[in-house]
Amino acid sequence: MTAPLHDSGTATLEVPADQAPAKITGRSPGRIAWDRLKKDKVALGGGLVVLLLILVAILAPVLTSLFGHPTDELHTDQLDPNLGTPKGALGGISSHFLLGVDPVFGHDIFSRVVYGAQISLIVAFGAAMLAVAFGVLLGMAAGFLGGWVDAAISRTMDVLLAFPQLLFSIALVSVMPDKVFGFSGSSPRIFVLIFVIGFFGWPYIGRIVRGQTLSMREREFVEAARSLGAGRIYILIKELLPNLIAPILVYTTLMIPTNILNEAALSFLGVGVRPPTPSWGQMLSDAVTYFTIDPMYMVIPGLAIFITVLSFNLFGDGLRDALDPKGN
């Protein structure tokens, strides 16, 4: 609709409110990454499974009391007295035993799988946090300071990457006393697993952080901070670290499934948590003897490991694509 002419001889055009241009609002990098991640349905599915697994681990006592039985409770009445195998099909799966019972002792597999998720996630997240702390600190120091500091840290990373982690873990657990600093049972072994896996895992993220720091330490925003009199600590924490959050977050999500596999492997070899504390790797080790007569005893913990690792990897890949679309 055209308005009347003004004294200046010009006309003004009145635009209806419903046709007015929409207000342009900026989006933060986090919002942009979230919008990209929402479009990746596979990654979202993996993330939902990860959240479900975390809830299962946290609510293990509640789930066991509602749908299972205590992990150390024997149910020999569910076993064939002659063969020692679970009664019924598929390892004794029934309404009372959702995933059946294990042969010989009759432990509830559902409860052991739920508590096994708790052990696996505690070790995986604890080792990841330890590796990230060491890797970020030493990787940034090596990349930013350079010189002999970079050389010393880089050679240390090379040595740790070449060190036989599995043999060291077996030797360390074998000589570890039953009681450490007043703790006994599975707690000291969980601490040792976190320490060993995290200590030998930090060079992987340390290399990534070092490379990113090397590429950013000569950038304009770092030079601007130097010209304003900023010190090294300020530049590292305020300028470089925020720009490293994305690769650190992505690599952490991809490190956790590797830690789960490492914990399962160590428990499979008998250097993980001690019975009766359940562990997925320990269950697989016990199932080797009974695989031919009760295959479900191996299939169920194997599926738990497979689904967990696959979910973390799918979510990690989707998160990497969302935070770094240029890397596609």
LINWOTA-V905388 format. One record per pair of residues at least 4 apart in sequence whose ideal C-beta (glycine too) atoms are under 8 Angstrom apart, sorted by the first residue. I is the first residue (numbers start at 1). J is the second residue. If there is no record, write none. Layout:
i:I j:J
i:I j:J
This chain:
i:1 j:13
i:1 j:14
i:1 j:16
i:2 j:11
i:2 j:12
i:2 j:13
i:2 j:14
i:3 j:11
i:3 j:12
i:3 j:13
i:3 j:14
i:4 j:11
i:5 j:9
i:5 j:10
i:5 j:11
i:6 j:10
i:6 j:11
i:6 j:12
i:15 j:19
i:15 j:20
i:16 j:20
i:27 j:31
i:27 j:32
i:27 j:35
i:28 j:32
i:29 j:33
i:30 j:34
i:31 j:35
i:32 j:36
i:33 j:37
i:33 j:246
i:33 j:322
i:33 j:323
i:34 j:38
i:34 j:322
i:35 j:39
i:36 j:40
i:36 j:321
i:36 j:322
i:36 j:325
i:37 j:43
i:37 j:44
i:37 j:318
i:37 j:319
i:37 j:322
i:38 j:44
i:40 j:44
i:40 j:318
i:40 j:321
i:40 j:322
i:41 j:45
i:42 j:46
i:42 j:314
i:42 j:318
i:43 j:47
i:43 j:314
i:43 j:315
i:43 j:317
i:43 j:318
i:43 j:319
i:43 j:321
i:43 j:322
i:44 j:48
i:44 j:318
i:45 j:49
i:45 j:311
i:45 j:314
i:46 j:50
i:46 j:310
i:46 j:311
i:46 j:312
i:46 j:313
i:46 j:314
i:46 j:315
i:46 j:318
i:47 j:51
i:47 j:311
i:47 j:315
i:47 j:318
i:48 j:52
i:49 j:53
i:49 j:307
i:49 j:308
i:49 j:311
i:50 j:54
i:50 j:311
i:50 j:312
i:50 j:315
i:51 j:55
i:52 j:56
i:53 j:57
i:53 j:117
i:53 j:121
i:53 j:308
i:53 j:311
i:54 j:58
i:54 j:121
i:55 j:59
i:56 j:60
i:56 j:63
i:56 j:114
i:56 j:117
i:57 j:114
i:57 j:117
i:57 j:118
i:57 j:121
i:57 j:122
i:58 j:118
i:59 j:63
i:60 j:64
i:60 j:114
i:60 j:115
i:60 j:117
i:60 j:118
i:61 j:65
i:62 j:66
i:63 j:67
i:63 j:68
i:63 j:114
i:64 j:68
i:64 j:69
i:64 j:70
i:64 j:71
i:64 j:110
i:64 j:111
i:64 j:114
i:64 j:115
i:67 j:98
i:67 j:110
i:68 j:97
i:68 j:98
i:68 j:108
i:68 j:110
i:68 j:111
i:68 j:114
i:69 j:73
i:69 j:75
i:69 j:97
i:69 j:108
i:69 j:111
i:70 j:108
i:70 j:111
i:71 j:107
i:71 j:108
i:71 j:111
i:71 j:112
i:71 j:115
i:71 j:276
i:71 j:278
i:72 j:107
i:72 j:276
i:73 j:107
i:73 j:108
i:74 j:105
i:74 j:106
i:74 j:107
i:75 j:79
i:75 j:97
i:75 j:101
i:75 j:106
i:75 j:107
i:75 j:108
i:76 j:105
i:76 j:106
i:77 j:106
i:78 j:86
i:78 j:87
i:78 j:92
i:78 j:97
i:78 j:101
i:78 j:106
i:79 j:84
i:79 j:85
i:79 j:86
i:79 j:87
i:79 j:92
i:79 j:101
i:79 j:103
i:79 j:104
i:79 j:106
i:80 j:84
i:80 j:85
i:80 j:86
i:80 j:87
i:83 j:293
i:84 j:103
i:84 j:104
i:85 j:103
i:85 j:290
i:85 j:293
i:85 j:294
i:86 j:91
i:86 j:92
i:86 j:100
i:86 j:101
i:86 j:102
i:86 j:103
i:86 j:106
i:86 j:294
i:87 j:92
i:88 j:92
i:88 j:93
i:88 j:94
i:88 j:100
i:89 j:93
i:90 j:100
i:90 j:296
i:91 j:99
i:91 j:100
i:91 j:101
i:91 j:109
i:91 j:294
i:91 j:295
i:91 j:296
i:91 j:297
i:91 j:300
i:92 j:97
i:92 j:100
i:92 j:101
i:93 j:97
i:93 j:98
i:93 j:99
i:93 j:100
i:93 j:296
i:94 j:98
i:94 j:100
i:97 j:101
i:97 j:108
i:97 j:109
i:97 j:110
i:98 j:110
i:99 j:108
i:99 j:109
i:99 j:110
i:99 j:113
i:99 j:296
i:99 j:300
i:100 j:109
i:100 j:296
i:100 j:297
i:100 j:300
i:101 j:106
i:101 j:107
i:101 j:108
i:101 j:109
i:102 j:106
i:102 j:107
i:102 j:109
i:102 j:112
i:102 j:283
i:102 j:286
i:102 j:287
i:102 j:290
i:102 j:294
i:102 j:297
i:103 j:290
i:103 j:293
i:103 j:294
i:103 j:297
i:104 j:290
i:107 j:111
i:107 j:112
i:108 j:112
i:109 j:113
i:109 j:283
i:109 j:297
i:109 j:300
i:110 j:114
i:111 j:115
i:111 j:278
i:112 j:116
i:112 j:278
i:112 j:283
i:113 j:117
i:113 j:278
i:113 j:280
i:113 j:283
i:113 j:300
i:113 j:301
i:113 j:304
i:114 j:118
i:115 j:119
i:115 j:277
i:115 j:278
i:116 j:120
i:116 j:278
i:116 j:279
i:116 j:280
i:116 j:282
i:116 j:283
i:116 j:301
i:116 j:304
i:117 j:121
i:117 j:280
i:117 j:304
i:117 j:308
i:118 j:122
i:119 j:123
i:119 j:186
i:119 j:190
i:119 j:263
i:119 j:273
i:119 j:277
i:119 j:278
i:119 j:279
i:119 j:280
i:120 j:124
i:120 j:260
i:120 j:263
i:120 j:264
i:120 j:279
i:120 j:280
i:120 j:305
i:120 j:308
i:121 j:125
i:121 j:260
i:122 j:126
i:122 j:190
i:122 j:194
i:123 j:127
i:123 j:190
i:123 j:193
i:123 j:194
i:123 j:197
i:123 j:259
i:123 j:260
i:123 j:263
i:124 j:128
i:124 j:256
i:124 j:257
i:124 j:259
i:124 j:260
i:124 j:263
i:125 j:129
i:125 j:256
i:125 j:259
i:126 j:130
i:126 j:190
i:126 j:194
i:126 j:198
i:127 j:131
i:127 j:193
i:127 j:194
i:127 j:195
i:127 j:197
i:127 j:198
i:127 j:201
i:127 j:259
i:127 j:262
i:127 j:263
i:128 j:132
i:128 j:198
i:128 j:201
i:128 j:252
i:128 j:255
i:128 j:256
i:128 j:259
i:129 j:133
i:129 j:198
i:130 j:134
i:130 j:194
i:130 j:195
i:130 j:198
i:130 j:199
i:130 j:201
i:130 j:202
i:131 j:135
i:131 j:197
i:131 j:198
i:131 j:199
i:131 j:201
i:131 j:202
i:131 j:204
i:131 j:205
i:131 j:255
i:132 j:136
i:132 j:202
i:132 j:205
i:132 j:248
i:132 j:252
i:132 j:255
i:133 j:137
i:133 j:202
i:134 j:138
i:134 j:198
i:134 j:199
i:134 j:202
i:134 j:206
i:135 j:139
i:135 j:201
i:135 j:202
i:135 j:203
i:135 j:204
i:135 j:205
i:135 j:206
i:135 j:208
i:135 j:209
i:136 j:140
i:136 j:205
i:136 j:206
i:136 j:209
i:136 j:241
i:136 j:244
i:136 j:248
i:137 j:141
i:138 j:142
i:138 j:153
i:138 j:156
i:138 j:157
i:138 j:202
i:138 j:206
i:139 j:143
i:139 j:153
i:139 j:205
i:139 j:206
i:139 j:207
i:139 j:208
i:139 j:209
i:139 j:210
i:139 j:213
i:140 j:144
i:140 j:209
i:140 j:210
i:140 j:213
i:140 j:236
i:140 j:240
i:140 j:241
i:140 j:244
i:141 j:145
i:141 j:149
i:141 j:153
i:142 j:146
i:142 j:149
i:142 j:150
i:142 j:153
i:142 j:154
i:142 j:206
i:142 j:210
i:142 j:213
i:143 j:150
i:143 j:209
i:143 j:210
i:143 j:211
i:143 j:212
i:143 j:213
i:143 j:214
i:143 j:217
i:144 j:213
i:144 j:217
i:144 j:232
i:144 j:235
i:144 j:236
i:144 j:240
i:145 j:149
i:145 j:150
i:145 j:232
i:146 j:150
i:147 j:151
i:148 j:152
i:149 j:153
i:150 j:154
i:150 j:210
i:151 j:155
i:152 j:156
i:153 j:157
i:153 j:206
i:153 j:210
i:154 j:158
i:154 j:210
i:155 j:159
i:156 j:160
i:156 j:203
i:157 j:161
i:157 j:203
i:157 j:206
i:157 j:207
i:158 j:162
i:158 j:203
i:159 j:163
i:160 j:199
i:160 j:200
i:160 j:202
i:160 j:203
i:161 j:203
i:161 j:204
i:163 j:168
i:163 j:200
i:164 j:168
i:165 j:169
i:165 j:196
i:165 j:197
i:165 j:200
i:165 j:262
i:166 j:170
i:166 j:265
i:166 j:266
i:166 j:269
i:167 j:171
i:168 j:172
i:168 j:196
i:168 j:200
i:169 j:173
i:169 j:192
i:169 j:193
i:169 j:196
i:169 j:266
i:169 j:271
i:170 j:174
i:170 j:266
i:170 j:269
i:170 j:271
i:171 j:175
i:172 j:176
i:172 j:192
i:172 j:196
i:173 j:189
i:173 j:192
i:173 j:266
i:173 j:271
i:174 j:271
i:176 j:180
i:176 j:188
i:176 j:189
i:176 j:192
i:178 j:184
i:179 j:183
i:179 j:184
i:179 j:188
i:180 j:184
i:180 j:188
i:180 j:191
i:181 j:188
i:183 j:187
i:183 j:188
i:183 j:191
i:184 j:188
i:185 j:274
i:185 j:277
i:186 j:190
i:186 j:273
i:186 j:274
i:186 j:277
i:187 j:191
i:188 j:192
i:189 j:193
i:189 j:271
i:189 j:272
i:189 j:273
i:189 j:274
i:190 j:194
i:190 j:273
i:191 j:195
i:192 j:196
i:193 j:197
i:193 j:263
i:193 j:266
i:193 j:272
i:193 j:273
i:194 j:198
i:195 j:199
i:196 j:200
i:197 j:201
i:197 j:259
i:197 j:262
i:197 j:263
i:198 j:202
i:198 j:259
i:201 j:205
i:201 j:255
i:201 j:258
i:201 j:259
i:202 j:206
i:203 j:207
i:204 j:208
i:204 j:251
i:204 j:255
i:205 j:209
i:205 j:248
i:205 j:251
i:205 j:252
i:205 j:255
i:206 j:210
i:207 j:211
i:208 j:212
i:208 j:247
i:208 j:251
i:209 j:213
i:209 j:244
i:209 j:247
i:209 j:248
i:210 j:214
i:211 j:215
i:212 j:216
i:212 j:243
i:212 j:244
i:212 j:247
i:213 j:217
i:213 j:240
i:213 j:244
i:215 j:219
i:216 j:222
i:216 j:240
i:216 j:243
i:217 j:222
i:217 j:240
i:218 j:222
i:218 j:223
i:219 j:223
i:220 j:224
i:221 j:225
i:221 j:239
i:222 j:226
i:222 j:235
i:222 j:239
i:222 j:240
i:223 j:227
i:224 j:228
i:225 j:230
i:225 j:234
i:225 j:235
i:225 j:238
i:225 j:239
i:226 j:230
i:226 j:235
i:230 j:234
i:230 j:235
i:230 j:238
i:230 j:239
i:231 j:235
i:232 j:236
i:233 j:237
i:234 j:238
i:234 j:239
i:235 j:239
i:235 j:240
i:236 j:240
i:236 j:241
i:237 j:241
i:238 j:242
i:239 j:243
i:240 j:244
i:241 j:245
i:244 j:248
i:245 j:249
i:246 j:250
i:246 j:323
i:246 j:324
i:247 j:251
i:247 j:323
i:247 j:324
i:248 j:252
i:249 j:253
i:249 j:319
i:249 j:323
i:250 j:254
i:250 j:316
i:250 j:319
i:250 j:320
i:250 j:323
i:250 j:324
i:251 j:255
i:252 j:256
i:253 j:312
i:253 j:315
i:253 j:316
i:253 j:319
i:254 j:258
i:254 j:312
i:254 j:313
i:254 j:316
i:254 j:317
i:254 j:320
i:255 j:259
i:256 j:260
i:256 j:312
i:257 j:261
i:257 j:308
i:257 j:309
i:257 j:310
i:257 j:312
i:257 j:313
i:257 j:316
i:258 j:262
i:259 j:263
i:260 j:264
i:260 j:305
i:260 j:308
i:260 j:309
i:260 j:312
i:261 j:265
i:261 j:305
i:261 j:309
i:262 j:266
i:263 j:267
i:263 j:272
i:263 j:279
i:263 j:281
i:264 j:268
i:264 j:279
i:264 j:280
i:264 j:281
i:264 j:284
i:264 j:305
i:265 j:269
i:265 j:281
i:266 j:271
i:266 j:272
i:266 j:281
i:267 j:271
i:267 j:272
i:267 j:273
i:267 j:279
i:267 j:280
i:267 j:281
i:267 j:282
i:267 j:285
i:268 j:272
i:268 j:281
i:268 j:282
i:268 j:284
i:268 j:285
i:269 j:281
i:269 j:285
i:270 j:285
i:272 j:279
i:272 j:281
i:272 j:282
i:273 j:277
i:273 j:278
i:273 j:279
i:273 j:282
i:275 j:282
i:278 j:282
i:278 j:283
i:279 j:283
i:280 j:284
i:280 j:301
i:280 j:304
i:280 j:305
i:281 j:285
i:281 j:301
i:281 j:305
i:282 j:286
i:283 j:287
i:283 j:297
i:283 j:300
i:283 j:301
i:284 j:288
i:284 j:298
i:284 j:301
i:284 j:302
i:284 j:305
i:286 j:290
i:286 j:297
i:287 j:291
i:287 j:294
i:287 j:297
i:287 j:298
i:287 j:301
i:288 j:298
i:290 j:294
i:290 j:297
i:290 j:298
i:291 j:295
i:291 j:297
i:291 j:298
i:295 j:299
i:296 j:300
i:297 j:301
i:298 j:302
i:299 j:303
i:300 j:304
i:301 j:305
i:302 j:306
i:303 j:307
i:304 j:308
i:305 j:309
i:306 j:310
i:307 j:311
i:308 j:312
i:309 j:313
i:310 j:314
i:311 j:315
i:312 j:316
i:313 j:317
i:314 j:318
i:315 j:319
i:316 j:320
i:317 j:321
i:318 j:322
i:319 j:323
i:320 j:324
i:320 j:327
i:321 j:325
i:321 j:327
i:321 j:328
